[in-house]
Amino acid sequence: IPELSNPKIHFIPPDRLLEVIDRYDRRIGYDLYGMIYIRTMGFSGLRTRNARCLRKESFHLDRGTFDTGITKNGKKYELPVPDDLKNLLRRVPDFDQPGPLFQGRNGKLRGYQWCLKAFKEVCMVMELPDAGAWHTLRASYATYLIRSGVDLLLVKELMTHETLEMILRYAGLEKRDLAEAHVKGIEFLRKAR
């Protein structure tokens, strides 16, 4: 059986993502905005441009959700906010005042290049050299959804892709996946008797 994985898609194995985030936090000196940024990217699958444009009023901590803003495909979603991200957001000065979340007083994005450099360094140290791009977090999120059994059509919507083919890049089909699918098919037929 040929290998079906897409070598162009890089992702962080799920058992290592929290370690990457922990090392990243230490590397950036626990910078509040950097910690919020990596969690927003890693636990939502947002595109970089959407994460960078988030506004404080996008987050509804009372409901535990946030609005993604208008995506590349013109869609907007309300997604859950993990508890650790909620706790960090509550520490943002003037969080109750409307305005860009990641914009500094000078109008520029807060430390984006510095955070990306730290993320790349952590990935290199952890021997994940191909993972050192923010898009890797998006690819990882899509891969985790698929691996946890979320329907591909739902993953397509969450990732705001136009076609199902775009999602199949993240499926990372392997020989063991084909064998498991075959076994499930046989089990289903046996139960149908």
C-alpha positions, 0 to 999 in steps of 0.5 A: 500500500503506498504511503498517502501522507502529505509531506508538505503539511507540517504539524506538531504531534498532539503529545508534544503541542503542550510542551511546545507551548510551555517552552515557548512561554518560557522562551518569551519570558511569559509575555502576556500577549505572546502567550495569548497569541500562541493559544489563540492560534493553537486552539482555534485553527485561525489563519494568522491574519485573523488571529492578528486582527482579533479585537478585545470585543471579539471575546465573550468571556461570560459565554466562554466564546470568541468571534473569529471575525470575517475569514478569507472565505467571508465566514464568521464563527463563534468558537469556545475559549479554553479556560487557560486562554480565558485566564490570560485574557482577564489579565489584559489591561483595559480588556473591557475597553474595545480595541485591537487585542494585539496592537500596541500603542504605536499602532503596530502589532505587538511583538509578532516577529519576536514571537515567531522567532521564539516559536521557531527556536522552540521547534528547532530545539524540540527537533521539529524544524519544519514546524516553525511557522504559525501556519503549523498551528493551523495545520496541527489543529485541523489534523487533531480534529480529523484524528479525533474523529470529527466529521470532515465536513465539520472540519472543512467549515471550522477551517473555513476551507472552500472545498473538502479536498483542501481538508484532505491535505490534513488527513495524513492517511497512513497504512494503519488508517487503511487497515483500521478502516478495513477492520471497521468495515468488516465489524459493521458487516458482521454486526449486520447479520 
